[in-house]
Amino acid sequence: MECFLKKIKEMELIDNSIERGQRIVEKAVLITGGSAGIGKALAKIVSEKYKYKVLIVGRNEEQMKDIVKECSNIDFIKADLSKADGIKKIVEAVSQRNTKLNYLVNNAAVQNLSLLKDITEEQFDESMNVNVKAPLMLVKGLMETNMFEKNTRILMVSSSSRYNIQKGMGLYSVSKEAMFTLHKVMKKEYAESLLISSVYPGTVYGTKTAKGMEASKIPEIIELRKDMKEFLSSNKSIRILSPDQAALFISWVLCNTSDEEYIKPKLARNFNDTVINEEEWDIRDCEFYINCPYKDGTKLKQLANFLGK
């Protein structure tokens, strides 16, 4: 953990107010999918760097207990986002703590890999419940119980699969595009009380979705995985991101941007010819964002071009 925090300092992500020892106003963050991968890494950064109170949501209680042992200001809620009572459980748990949220990160995702002809109703329902319904109903429930501060930041963790269509990943693509559309509707309907944004964290290894691709027996997924490995082995400068690297970028978007920038990513200058994504925060465009500490966007763009963006 000490090495991890040292890396944050090297990237100049420590707030000036913290370095000067000024009083820090404690804020509260809720992160779904917080037991592993990007969610776990993000929880640790927000907890250690900003000293915020962090609530993580997940299904793996043992993993979350281990995280709590490492970071004293992280707590967890065991809940299944694919179930209606899981959303209710989260809302009730937040209400019982009597702590209003300043941030909500909808990071949890399910990637049921299947060709369209083989998709089951259970796979469809789980994917849409976790990736679309849960963010919608969680925000609705927390609004109704008055558990958001004014201008609480809601962040949707996006995926390039919403527009980069691959065989065997169609259900995931459909659900992530629906989630992206949901974030745009929320921007309009909650404009007076919440700040809504979306972030694409890059192609990340070590996540549940990445492990699902590695284990898949679908011929089309196996072929895609083979092509990616060959591409990466012949382009040594290009790498897939770790959860920690993706979380550093997400934490900067969440906690270091102005309200105006947060809801509408602001480029340092006009890069219309090379910008990949103007609709949401995108780690591949990181060098174009004002004061963004992450600078490896060019390498990430090469991988994006290979994948068809």
Protein Blocks (a to p, Z undefined) as FASTA:
>chain_A
ZZmmmmmmmnopacfklmnopacdddddddehilgcjllmmmmmmmmmnopacddddfbl
mlmmmmmmmpmkbccddddfkbmklmmmmmmmmmmnopacfbdcdfbccdddddfklpcf
klmmmmmmmmmmmmmmmmmmmmmnopacehiacdddddfklmmccehilmmmmmmmmmmm
mmmmmmmmmmmmpccddddebjaehiaklmmmmmpcbfklmmmmmmmmmmmmmmmkbccd
dfklmmmmmmmmmmmccfklmmmccdfbdckkmmmblkbccfklmmmpghiabfklmmmm
mmmmmnoZZ
